[in-house]
Amino acid sequence: MPKRLFVLTLALVFLTLSCQKGDHKAKEELPTQTVKAKLYQVRPYPVAEYREFVGQVCPKEKITLAARIPGYVRQVLVDEGDTVSPGEVLLRLDDRELKADIEALLAEARALEKEREALISRLDYAKANFKRFEALFKEKAATKDEYEQARAQYLSLAAQKEALLAKQAAIKAKISKVKNLLSYTEIKAPLRAKVVKRLVSQGTMATPGTPLLVLEGLSSFRFCVSLDEGLLNQVDPRGKYLVSFPALKKTLTLSVLAVVPRVDPKAKTFLLKLKLPEGNFVSGLLGRLYFPVGTKEKLLIPKEAIFYRGDLAGVYLVDEKGIAHFQVLRLGDAYVKEGPQFKPALREAQTLYFEVLSGLKSGARIVLEPEKVKDGTKVI
């Protein structure tokens, strides 16, 4: 009797466990809820590919001011970073020796002028005397010797006058030359510019050709970038290229200003210059040029389909039964759609697409409204 009771008890326990397991399995197979949500079918799209080149903003004018005469630097009136105006005095060289030379030449010029005035008086008298003896000689009232003596005196004084005038002209030329050299002692700004380098200090001995200051014009800037020599024939002289400026958080489409058809023999690159609009650009500002090199098909999904669980990015993948399952993804770069092509998202855009590097295949269906679903939700 006890044996039969034990067997019966085991049978009841087994039956109870079987019923509970069946109920649990049935609950697992049933979706928790059913929602209506938009779906997106994953497929590859043609994506424009770019090569990235780093360049910088450079000024239209960059000028190195150098000494034209020897002399000590007496004053430096500007410093690096200062903005200067056309004609503004930036630096002065010692001019005392030149001023002393001018004073000596002026004194000599004054002495020659006094000598000239005295000579003219004597010349006027000699001329009148010569004319008188010339007339007397014709009337045979004066001898030939008297006539020749008066003539010789006149011609001698006339020659002295010419020599004195030549000497005065030479002194005048010297004064003009020294004054011209004196103007070189003041280094002035040739245009509105910014001082980017100060190469000398007060007391420095400058010789002709010694660089003193470096200026960069403020009238206009351009973007300068070096490209690989293999792209020289691929640059469109009338084209436009995307350039991003990280510091300004700005991306612009810039027109080609000039293609310098010279390849650097060491770097194997050539220079491309792009026109910049008016703006808060400064010399040396870094920029990145995106040079198109073709297209490639990539799997793209819209940003709104992406759902984050902590640091994990993923989507809700809908299977053939319409059940949503969270799928972790590895994402690549962001893109925007421009016409039939997708391009890197260098500007802010309302609709972004991200490249799927792993986690999805072409043809998969994903939920575009992930906030509406969770694992096990049936999507219709």
C-alpha positions in Angstrom: 0.0 0.0 0.0 2.7 2.5 0.8 4.5 1.6 -2.5 1.3 2.4 -4.6 0.9 5.7 -2.7 4.5 6.7 -3.5 4.1 6.0 -7.2 0.8 8.0 -7.3 2.5 11.0 -5.6 5.3 11.0 -8.2 2.9 10.9 -11.1 1.0 13.9 -9.7 4.2 15.9 -9.2 5.3 15.1 -12.8 2.0 16.2 -14.2 2.0 19.5 -12.3 5.6 20.3 -13.5 4.6 19.5 -17.1 1.7 21.9 -17.1 3.8 24.7 -15.6 6.5 24.3 -18.3 3.9 24.3 -21.1 2.3 27.4 -19.7 5.7 29.1 -19.5 6.6 28.2 -23.1 3.3 29.5 -24.4 3.9 32.8 -22.6 7.4 33.1 -24.2 6.1 32.5 -27.7 3.4 35.2 -27.3 4.6 38.8 -28.0 4.3 41.2 -25.1 2.4 43.8 -27.2 1.6 44.8 -30.8 2.4 48.3 -32.1 2.2 50.1 -35.4 5.5 51.6 -36.4 7.3 52.7 -39.6 9.9 50.3 -41.0 13.0 50.8 -43.1 14.6 48.3 -45.4 18.3 48.3 -45.3 20.1 48.5 -48.6 23.4 49.9 -50.0 23.6 53.4 -51.5 26.2 55.1 -53.7 28.4 57.2 -51.4 30.9 59.9 -52.5 34.4 59.1 -51.3 36.8 61.9 -50.4 40.5 62.2 -49.6 41.2 64.6 -46.8 44.0 67.2 -47.0 45.0 69.6 -44.2 45.7 73.2 -45.2 45.6 76.6 -43.7 44.4 80.2 -44.2 47.1 82.3 -45.8 47.2 86.1 -46.5 47.1 87.5 -50.0 50.1 89.7 -49.2 53.0 88.7 -46.9 55.8 91.3 -46.8 59.2 91.2 -45.2 60.5 94.7 -44.5 64.3 94.9 -44.6 66.9 97.6 -44.0 68.2 99.5 -47.0 71.0 101.3 -45.3 73.3 100.3 -42.4 72.6 101.6 -39.0 71.6 100.8 -35.4 68.0 100.2 -34.6 67.0 103.3 -32.6 63.3 102.6 -32.0 60.9 99.7 -32.5 57.4 101.2 -32.4 55.3 98.0 -32.9 55.1 94.4 -31.6 53.9 91.1 -32.9 50.1 91.1 -33.3 49.7 94.9 -33.8 47.6 96.1 -36.6 49.2 98.9 -38.6 47.9 101.4 -41.2 49.5 102.5 -44.5 52.3 105.0 -43.9 52.6 104.4 -40.2 56.1 104.5 -38.9 57.0 101.0 -37.5 60.8 101.3 -36.8 63.5 103.9 -36.8 67.2 103.5 -37.5 69.9 105.8 -36.2 70.0 108.9 -38.5 72.5 111.1 -36.7 75.3 110.4 -39.1 73.2 111.1 -42.1 71.9 114.4 -40.6 75.5 115.5 -39.9 76.3 114.7 -43.6 73.4 116.8 -44.7 74.5 119.7 -42.5 78.0 119.6 -43.9 76.8 119.5 -47.4 74.4 122.4 -46.8 77.3 124.5 -45.4 79.4 123.7 -48.4 76.4 124.7 -50.7 76.1 128.0 -48.9 79.8 128.7 -49.3 79.6 127.9 -53.0 76.6 130.2 -53.4 78.6 133.1 -51.9 81.5 132.3 -54.1 79.1 132.3 -57.1 77.7 135.7 -56.2 81.2 137.2 -56.0 82.2 135.5 -59.2 79.2 136.8 -61.1 80.0 140.4 -60.1 83.6 140.0 -61.4 82.3 138.2 -64.5 79.8 141.0 -65.3 82.7 143.6 -65.0 85.0 141.4 -67.2 82.3 141.0 -69.8 81.6 144.8 -69.9 85.4 145.4 -70.1 85.7 142.9 -72.9 82.9 144.5 -74.9 84.5 147.9 -74.5 87.9 146.8 -75.7 86.3 144.9 -78.5 84.7 148.1 -79.7 87.9 150.1 -79.3 89.9 147.5 -81.1 87.6 147.7 -84.1 88.1 151.4 -84.1 91.8 150.9 -83.7 91.8 152.8 -80.5 93.1 149.8 -78.5 96.0 147.5 -79.2 95.5 143.8 -80.0 97.2 142.9 -76.7 94.8 144.9 -74.7 91.9 143.3 -76.6 93.3 139.8 -76.1 93.9 140.4 -72.4 90.3 141.6 -71.8 89.0 138.6 -73.8 91.1 136.1 -71.8 90.0 137.5 -68.5 86.3 137.3 -69.5 86.6 133.7 -70.8 88.5 132.6 -67.7 85.8 134.0 -65.4 83.1 132.4 -67.5 84.8 129.0 -67.3 85.1 129.5 -63.5 81.4 130.1 -63.4 80.6 127.0 -65.3 82.9 124.9 -63.0 81.3 126.5 -60.0 77.8 125.7 -61.3 78.8 122.1 -61.9 80.1 121.9 -58.3 76.9 123.4 -57.0 74.9 120.8 -59.0 77.0 118.0 -57.6 76.5 119.2 -54.0 72.8 119.5 -54.7 72.7 115.9 -56.0 74.6 114.7 -52.9 72.2 116.5 -50.6 69.2 114.9 -52.4 70.9 111.5 -52.2 71.6 111.8 -48.5 68.0 113.0 -47.8 66.8 110.0 -49.7 68.9 107.8 -47.6 67.6 109.6 -44.5 64.1 108.6 -45.5 65.2 105.0 -45.3 65.8 105.4 -41.6 62.0 105.3 -41.0 60.5 102.0 -41.8 56.8 102.5 -42.7 53.9 100.2 -43.3 53.1 99.9 -47.1 49.5 98.7 -46.4 47.0 97.9 -43.7 48.4 94.8 -42.1 49.2 92.8 -39.0 52.7 92.4 -37.6 53.4 88.7 -37.4 57.1 88.8 -36.7 59.5 91.2 -35.1 63.0 90.2 -36.0 65.1 93.0 -34.3 65.2 94.9 -31.1 66.5 98.3 -30.1 70.3 98.5 -30.5 70.5 95.8 -33.2 73.0 96.6 -35.9 71.1 96.4 -39.3 72.9 96.1 -42.6 71.3 96.4 -46.0 69.0 93.5 -46.6 68.6 92.6 -42.9 65.0 91.5 -42.3 63.3 93.7 -39.7 59.6 93.0 -39.6 57.2 90.6 -41.3 53.7 91.9 -42.2 50.6 90.1 -43.4 48.0 92.1 -45.3 44.4 92.2 -43.9 42.6 93.0 -47.2 41.9 89.4 -48.1 42.8 85.8 -47.3 42.7 82.5 -49.2 42.9 78.8 -48.2 46.1 77.1 -49.2 46.5 73.4 -49.3 49.1 71.0 -50.7 47.8 68.0 -52.7 49.5 64.9 -54.0 51.1 65.3 -57.4 48.8 62.5 -58.8 45.8 64.8 -58.4 47.3 67.7 -60.5 45.3 66.8 -63.6 42.1 66.0 -61.6 41.7 69.5 -60.2 39.0 71.5 -61.9 40.3 75.1 -62.3 36.7 76.3 -62.2 35.5 73.9 -59.6 34.4 74.2 -56.0 35.5 72.1 -53.0 34.3 71.5 -49.5 36.5 72.8 -46.7 35.8 72.5 -43.0 37.2 74.8 -40.3 37.0 72.9 -37.0 37.9 76.0 -34.9 35.0 78.0 -36.4 32.7 74.9 -36.6 32.0 75.9 -40.1 32.1 74.1 -43.5 32.2 76.1 -46.7 32.2 75.4 -50.5 35.1 77.3 -51.9 36.0 78.2 -55.5 39.4 77.6 -57.0 41.5 80.7 -57.1 44.7 79.3 -58.5 46.4 75.9 -59.2 50.2 76.4 -58.9 51.6 74.1 -61.6 54.8 73.4 -59.8 55.5 70.1 -57.9 57.7 70.2 -54.8 60.4 67.7 -55.7 60.8 66.6 -52.1 57.2 66.4 -50.9 55.8 65.5 -54.3 52.9 67.9 -53.8 51.5 71.0 -55.6 49.7 74.0 -54.1 46.0 74.7 -54.5 44.6 78.1 -53.5 40.8 78.6 -52.8 39.0 81.8 -52.5 37.7 82.7 -49.0 34.7 84.9 -48.4 34.7 87.8 -45.9 34.7 86.5 -42.4 36.6 86.1 -39.1 39.6 84.3 -40.7 43.1 84.7 -39.4 46.4 83.6 -40.9 47.3 80.0 -40.1 43.8 78.9 -39.3 43.6 75.1 -39.9 41.1 73.7 -42.5 40.4 70.3 -44.1 39.8 70.0 -47.8 37.7 67.0 -49.0 38.8 66.1 -52.5 36.3 63.7 -54.3 37.9 60.5 -55.6 34.9 58.5 -56.7 31.9 56.6 -55.2 31.4 53.4 -53.3 28.3 51.5 -52.1 27.7 51.4 -48.4 24.9 50.2 -46.1 23.2 53.2 -44.6 20.5 53.6 -42.1 18.8 56.8 -40.9 19.7 58.4 -37.6 16.2 58.1 -36.2 16.3 54.3 -36.4 19.3 54.1 -34.0 18.6 53.4 -30.3 21.2 53.6 -27.5 21.4 51.3 -24.6 24.1 53.0 -22.5 27.1 53.2 -24.8 25.8 50.5 -27.2 24.2 51.7 -30.4 21.7 49.4 -32.1 18.4 49.0 -33.9 15.3 47.0 -33.5 15.4 44.3 -36.2 12.1 42.9 -37.3 12.1 39.2 -38.2 9.9 37.4 -40.7 7.2 37.0 -38.1 7.1 40.7 -37.4 8.8 40.4 -34.0 11.3 43.2 -33.0 14.7 42.2 -31.5 17.4 44.6 -30.4 20.5 44.3 -32.6 23.8 45.9 -31.6 25.6 47.7 -34.4 29.0 49.0 -35.2 28.5 52.4 -36.9 30.8 54.4 -39.2 30.7 57.9 -40.6 27.6 60.1 -40.9 26.3 61.1 -44.4 23.7 63.4 -45.9 21.7 62.9 -49.1 22.4 65.4 -51.9 20.6 64.5 -55.0 21.1 60.8 -55.9 24.3 60.6 -53.9 25.2 60.5 -50.2 28.1 62.7 -49.1 29.9 63.1 -45.8 28.0 65.1 -43.2 30.3 68.1 -43.0 27.5 70.5 -42.3 24.6 70.4 -39.9 21.6 68.6 -41.5 18.1 67.5 -40.3 18.4 64.0 -41.8 21.6 62.1 -41.2 22.5 58.6 -42.3 25.1 56.4 -40.7 27.2 53.7 -42.3 26.7 50.2 -40.8 30.0 48.5 -40.5 28.7 45.3 -38.8 25.4 44.0 -37.4 23.1 44.2 -40.4 22.8 42.9 -43.9 21.1 44.3 -47.0 17.4 43.5 -47.1 16.9 43.6 -43.3 13.9 45.5 -41.9 14.4 47.8 -39.0 12.0 50.0 -36.9 12.2 53.8 -37.6 10.4 54.6 -34.3 12.5 52.6 -31.8 11.0 54.4 -28.8 7.6 52.6 -29.5 9.0 49.1 -29.3 11.1 46.7 -27.1 12.4 43.2 -27.4 9.5 40.9 -28.4 7.1 43.6 -29.6 5.1 42.6 -32.7 5.3 45.4 -35.3 2.6 45.9 -37.9 
